[in-house]
């Protein structure tokens, strides 16, 4: 899946969590609907082009959260790095970014996945508990935030240097600030 010519998709961590993942987990429509659902784990990372939203050498997709991360040729293993995702305006924690790397057999590859998830206690849980304390008859309308993740997969080149400032630019920042 690709964007039309002239469109770019370079979301920040905050944008992925707040504008895409939270809406998906809440079963709200997301416009534009550009990130596809993909059961990642039957696919090796080099099979993603054409199945996930590709921008440059990065692919984005929604997936169900699972502990089973085995493909036909290898497996994804956590790097042990879990970073909180904060809003830029209020510095409220809105998500978690987990890093995983792909292994071919026992050999670590250059493929990296950033898996974004919502925190266990979402901001809507307070509202849901208030509703239930007022006598709401059904708790089945409460979104299950633990089911969905957004994944960003890319192949890391050893020659690429990371930006030292750690700042991310949103699409609007790139248009108006550069």
Long-range contacts (C-beta under 8 A, 24 or more apart in sequence): 1-34, 1-36, 1-50, 1-51, 1-52, 1-53, 1-54, 2-53, 2-54, 3-34, 3-53, 3-55, 8-55, 8-171, 8-174, 9-34, 9-53, 9-55, 9-60, 9-171, 10-55, 10-169, 10-170, 10-171, 10-174, 11-60, 11-170, 11-171, 12-168, 12-169, 12-170, 13-85, 13-95, 13-97, 13-116, 13-168, 14-85, 14-86, 14-87, 14-88, 14-94, 14-168, 15-170, 16-60, 16-85, 16-95, 16-116, 16-150, 16-152, 17-85, 17-94, 17-95, 17-116, 17-118, 17-150, 18-87, 18-94, 18-95, 20-150, 21-62, 21-95, 21-116, 21-117, 21-118, 21-148, 21-149, 21-150, 22-94, 22-118, 22-122, 24-62, 24-148, 24-150, 25-118, 25-122, 25-143, 25-144, 25-145, 25-147, 25-148, 26-124, 26-143, 27-143, 35-60, 35-61, 35-62, 35-150, 36-61, 36-62, 37-61, 37-62, 37-63, 38-62, 38-63, 39-63, 39-64, 40-69, 40-151, 40-153, 41-66, 41-68, 41-69, 41-70, 41-71, 41-76, 42-71, 42-72, 43-71, 44-71, 44-72, 44-73, 44-74, 44-102, 45-102, 45-109, 45-111, 45-113, 45-153, 45-155, 46-111, 48-153, 52-153, 57-154, 57-155, 58-152, 58-153, 58-154, 59-151, 59-152, 59-153, 59-154, 60-150, 60-151, 60-152, 61-150, 61-151, 62-148, 62-149, 62-150, 62-151, 63-148, 63-149, 63-150, 63-151, 64-147, 64-148, 64-149, 65-117, 65-146, 65-147, 65-148, 65-149, 69-100, 73-104, 74-102, 74-103, 74-104, 74-105, 74-109, 75-102, 75-103, 76-100, 76-101, 76-102, 76-103, 76-113, 77-101, 77-102, 77-103, 85-116, 92-123, 93-119, 94-118, 94-119, 94-123, 95-119, 110-155, 110-156, 110-157, 110-158, 111-153, 111-154, 111-155, 111-156, 112-153, 112-154, 112-155, 112-156, 113-151, 113-152, 113-153, 114-151, 114-152, 114-153, 115-149, 115-150, 115-151, 116-149, 116-150, 116-151, 116-152, 117-145, 117-146, 117-148, 117-149, 118-145, 118-146, 118-148, 119-145, 120-145, 120-146
